[in-house]
């Protein structure tokens, strides 16, 4: 007997979710957009993209890095989100308004298009530094662990957070200077002493 019902078509969202489950063993939720669940295999540090690019130049090696619109997402070891407030205090960034947040247990991020996949709409999440294979990803995530990192393969979370906080603060100061310069009184000469 021949079936007249066509087989279900695959959708890009379903393909994305299946790729993350099959290739990396990462939990996903939803379909439009697919979301990667945090706190299970990784946590995320999120900051403005400009500050993130500057921080990446300072630290060089990191784990996977995604870009979503004007926000950068750095994947870090599970549990790092809980450590961020204390780590910022220890690095003497506590009490300073930084546009640096962490997403951990119970959170999620929009899943970037898998490496080699079709590009999404403008502003869609993309990988700047895509994840490697299932065996490579977790050992490459920045983590607390002595004053180095796990087995020397992953960058140190302390160094990454310090660079990210510094660049977030620099971006904030630059914005404040631009705002002050744009709103200075006109027609009044500068006073020199």
C-alpha positions in Angstrom: 0.0 0.0 0.0 1.4 3.4 -1.0 1.0 6.3 1.4 -0.5 9.4 0.0 0.5 11.5 3.0 3.8 13.3 2.4 6.5 13.0 4.9 6.8 16.0 7.2 9.1 18.7 6.0 12.0 19.7 8.0 12.1 23.3 9.2 15.3 25.4 9.8 14.3 25.7 13.5 13.8 22.0 13.9 17.2 21.4 12.1 18.9 23.9 14.4 17.5 22.3 17.6 18.4 18.8 16.3 22.0 20.0 15.4 22.6 21.3 18.9 21.2 18.1 20.5 23.0 15.7 18.1 26.4 17.5 17.8 26.9 19.1 21.2 24.3 17.4 23.5 22.9 20.8 24.4 19.4 21.2 25.6 17.1 23.5 23.6 13.6 24.9 24.0 11.2 26.5 21.6 11.2 26.6 17.9 10.9 30.3 16.8 13.5 31.1 17.9 15.3 28.1 19.2 16.8 28.8 22.6 19.8 27.2 24.3 19.3 26.4 27.9 22.0 27.7 30.2 23.2 26.3 33.5 23.3 22.7 32.2 26.4 22.5 29.9 27.5 26.2 30.1 26.7 29.6 31.5 27.0 32.9 29.6 28.6 36.3 30.2 26.7 38.9 28.2 28.0 42.4 27.5 27.8 45.1 24.8 29.4 43.9 21.5 32.0 46.8 21.4 33.2 46.0 24.9 33.2 42.3 24.1 35.4 42.8 21.0 37.9 44.8 23.0 37.9 42.2 25.8 38.5 39.4 23.3 41.6 41.3 21.9 42.9 41.5 25.5 42.4 37.9 26.5 42.7 36.2 23.1 41.7 32.6 23.8 38.2 31.9 25.0 35.5 29.3 24.6 32.7 29.8 22.1 31.5 33.4 21.5 28.1 34.4 20.0 26.9 37.8 18.8 23.2 38.7 18.9 22.5 42.2 17.7 24.6 44.6 19.8 25.2 42.0 22.5 28.1 39.6 22.8 27.7 36.3 24.6 30.8 34.5 26.0 30.2 30.9 27.0 31.8 30.0 30.3 31.8 27.0 32.6 28.6 26.0 34.4 28.3 27.7 37.7 30.2 30.8 36.6 27.0 32.9 36.7 26.7 32.3 40.4 30.4 33.4 40.8 30.1 36.7 38.9 28.9 39.0 41.7 31.6 37.8 44.1 34.2 37.8 41.4 33.4 41.4 40.5 33.7 42.4 44.2 37.0 40.6 44.5 38.3 42.3 41.4 37.1 45.6 42.9 34.4 46.2 40.3 31.6 45.7 42.9 29.3 48.7 43.2 30.2 50.1 39.7 27.5 50.0 37.2 28.7 47.7 34.4 26.6 46.4 31.5 28.0 42.9 32.2 25.6 40.2 33.2 25.6 36.4 33.6 23.0 33.9 32.6 23.1 30.6 34.4 20.8 28.0 35.8 17.2 28.4 34.5 18.2 30.9 31.8 18.5 30.7 28.0 20.0 32.5 25.0 18.8 32.5 21.4 20.6 29.8 19.5 22.9 31.0 16.9 22.7 29.5 13.5 24.9 26.3 13.5 28.3 26.7 11.9 27.9 26.4 8.1 24.2 27.0 8.2 22.2 29.6 6.3 22.5 33.1 7.6 19.5 34.4 9.5 17.9 37.8 9.4 19.9 40.9 10.3 20.6 41.0 14.0 20.1 37.2 14.4 22.4 35.4 16.7 25.6 34.1 15.0 28.8 32.4 16.2 31.9 34.5 16.2 33.9 31.6 17.6 31.7 28.5 17.1 31.8 25.5 19.4 33.9 22.6 18.5 32.9 19.0 18.9 31.1 17.7 22.0 34.4 16.6 23.5 36.1 19.9 22.9 33.5 22.4 24.1 33.3 22.0 27.9 37.0 21.7 28.5 37.5 25.0 26.5 35.1 27.0 28.6 36.6 29.7 30.9 36.4 28.5 34.5 37.5 29.3 38.1 40.1 26.8 39.0 43.2 27.8 40.7 44.9 30.7 39.1 45.1 29.0 35.8 42.3 27.0 34.4 41.3 23.4 34.0 44.2 21.5 32.6 45.7 24.6 31.0 43.3 24.3 28.0 40.7 26.8 29.0 41.3 30.5 29.7 40.9 31.7 33.3 37.5 33.1 34.2 39.1 35.7 36.5 41.1 37.2 33.6 38.1 37.1 31.3 35.8 38.8 33.8 38.4 41.4 34.6 38.9 42.2 30.9 35.2 42.3 30.2 34.5 44.6 33.3 37.3 46.9 32.2 36.0 47.2 28.7 32.4 47.7 29.8 33.6 50.5 32.1 35.6 52.1 29.3 32.6 52.0 27.0 30.5 53.6 29.7 33.0 56.4 30.3 33.3 57.0 26.5 29.6 57.3 26.2 29.4 59.7 29.1 32.2 61.9 27.6 30.4 62.0 24.2 27.1 62.9 26.0 28.8 65.7 28.0 30.6 67.1 24.9 27.4 67.1 22.9 25.6 69.0 25.6 28.2 71.6 26.5 27.0 75.2 26.3 27.8 76.8 22.9 29.2 80.2 22.4 31.0 80.1 25.7 34.8 79.9 25.5 36.7 77.3 27.5 38.3 78.7 30.6 42.0 78.0 31.0 44.1 78.7 34.1 
